[in-house]
Amino acid sequence: MMRLMLEPLSKSCKFNEEEKGDKRPVFLQCAELILPWLTPSELANVSLTCKAFYQICKTITLRRSSDSSRGFENLAIPFHNTVDTHPYVFFIYTPSLIISSGSQLRRQSWGSEFPASPNWVSDLAVETVSLVDEKGESVSGCDCETCGDVGDEGNGCPCSRLAGLDVASECGPSCGCGLKCGNRLSQKGISVRLKIARDKRKGWGLYADQLIQKGQFICEYAGELLTTEEARKRHKYYDELTSHAHFSSALLVVREHLPSGKACLRINIDATSIGNVARFINHSCDGGNLSTKLVRRSGALLPRLCFFASKDIQEDEELTFSYGEIRKRPRGLPCFCDSSSCFGTLPSEET
Ligand SMILES: C[S@@+](CC[C@H](N)C(=O)[O-])C[C@H]1O[C@@H](n2cnc3c(N)ncnc32)[C@H](O)[C@@H]1O
């Protein structure tokens, strides 16, 4: 389909190169709209067809490397590479957890003059999934009207006391308070400056681009929410890819122990093809400088995995956390965390 569309465009390209008008030709305006939807290899092919397309593709590449979040986050999160020639990583961006995409999210415009619409994936987000009774009323969480006198941390809010031991609870859609409420720390998006930089041995990593104080919210781990069956299938497939070529997967399994202590809820999040900047966080055997917390919005069925600074973090410091303790494979992938407690291999676990 793409070839059919581009053939007439490149023919008119030749025609328009001969034109010496002041106005930008319509075909170039069309190209500006269409080319940001292409993958890097498609873009590379198109850039060979004529000078005008080459220039547009170059601009798109620059825009892509200047903001991995494509305008979905409050702040641009650029790529920096002084190691090799890869300008950016191509994946579909979602600022929050989404239900497995099916065919709806195969393409995303990235690198156009206009930033992506923040509502672009919101219809697919699962955060508003609630436990409701037959009348449609919320049967979990709280519906406090206001958290006004609870301070910026939201400590006194009834919602913050609903959580289990390793889960924090924030105000949700059923609460009367707004986004300014102190008990919605992780809902305001990324508010610290971050960048993605390339390391010779570990590949891309997420770095602080400012001083970050202990306790500050960094980002959530966003991606596709998978069934355990699908997660196992993908895990096997990613393992095969990793053994044949350099490939980085970002499939995370989180277990939430339910208050009874007898059961646990398993959450599989795959950020490999569809995810946010958290997919670039590398492992450190000493636990790194990030702590993870499951955060549930009042009334929401599923918690979200959120990263907070576990210590003060300096500008240019890499953000890392521990991928886990279990090392099932004796010859697992080598770990280059460089911490004094490094095990030598990355954690690995059967999913
Ligand atoms: C979630 S991704 C992190 C981003 C990844 N570095 C990239 O380039 O996209 C996980 C992968 O990063 C690499 N990685 C993470 N931590 C590492 C470490 N401490 N040492 C070596 N490689 C690491 C491994 O290839 C791992 O499978």
Ligand as a Chemical Component Dictionary entry (heavy atoms), coordinates in Angstrom:
data_LIG
# 
_chem_comp.id                   LIG 
_chem_comp.type                 NON-POLYMER 
_chem_comp.pdbx_formal_charge   0 
_chem_comp.three_letter_code    LIG 
# 
loop_
_chem_comp_atom.comp_id 
_chem_comp_atom.atom_id 
_chem_comp_atom.alt_atom_id 
_chem_comp_atom.type_symbol 
_chem_comp_atom.charge 
_chem_comp_atom.model_Cartn_x 
_chem_comp_atom.model_Cartn_y 
_chem_comp_atom.model_Cartn_z 
_chem_comp_atom.pdbx_ordinal 
LIG C1  C1  C 0  14.296 -2.885 29.600 1  
LIG S1  S1  S 1  15.642 -2.954 28.513 2  
LIG C2  C2  C 0  16.573 -1.561 29.002 3  
LIG C3  C3  C 0  16.952 -0.696 27.801 4  
LIG C4  C4  C 0  17.981 -1.299 26.906 5  
LIG N1  N1  N 0  19.314 -1.080 27.410 6  
LIG C5  C5  C 0  17.868 -0.778 25.493 7  
LIG O1  O1  O 0  18.889 -0.477 24.850 8  
LIG O2  O2  O -1 16.742 -0.681 24.966 9  
LIG C6  C6  C 0  16.489 -4.354 29.172 10 
LIG C7  C7  C 0  17.707 -4.757 28.416 11 
LIG O3  O3  O 0  18.753 -3.812 28.612 12 
LIG C8  C8  C 0  20.003 -4.447 28.764 13 
LIG N2  N2  N 0  20.488 -4.215 30.134 14 
LIG C9  C9  C 0  19.783 -3.715 31.171 15 
LIG N3  N3  N 0  20.541 -3.608 32.272 16 
LIG C10 C10 C 0  21.748 -4.069 31.942 17 
LIG C11 C11 C 0  22.966 -4.239 32.657 18 
LIG N4  N4  N 0  23.083 -3.920 33.927 19 
LIG N5  N5  N 0  24.027 -4.761 31.991 20 
LIG C12 C12 C 0  23.929 -5.120 30.696 21 
LIG N6  N6  N 0  22.817 -4.967 29.953 22 
LIG C13 C13 C 0  21.734 -4.448 30.568 23 
LIG C14 C14 C 0  19.753 -5.928 28.512 24 
LIG O4  O4  O 0  19.934 -6.176 27.145 25 
LIG C15 C15 C 0  18.301 -6.074 28.881 26 
LIG O5  O5  O 0  17.706 -7.178 28.240 27 
# 
loop_
_chem_comp_bond.comp_id 
_chem_comp_bond.atom_id_1 
_chem_comp_bond.atom_id_2 
_chem_comp_bond.value_order 
_chem_comp_bond.pdbx_ordinal 
LIG C1  S1  SING 1  
LIG S1  C2  SING 2  
LIG S1  C6  SING 3  
LIG C2  C3  SING 4  
LIG C3  C4  SING 5  
LIG C4  N1  SING 6  
LIG C4  C5  SING 7  
LIG C5  O1  DOUB 8  
LIG C5  O2  SING 9  
LIG C6  C7  SING 10 
LIG C7  O3  SING 11 
LIG C7  C15 SING 12 
LIG O3  C8  SING 13 
LIG C8  N2  SING 14 
LIG C8  C14 SING 15 
LIG N2  C9  SING 16 
LIG N2  C13 SING 17 
LIG C9  N3  DOUB 18 
LIG N3  C10 SING 19 
LIG C10 C11 SING 20 
LIG C10 C13 DOUB 21 
LIG C11 N4  SING 22 
LIG C11 N5  DOUB 23 
LIG N5  C12 SING 24 
LIG C12 N6  DOUB 25 
LIG N6  C13 SING 26 
LIG C14 O4  SING 27 
LIG C14 C15 SING 28 
LIG C15 O5  SING 29 
# 
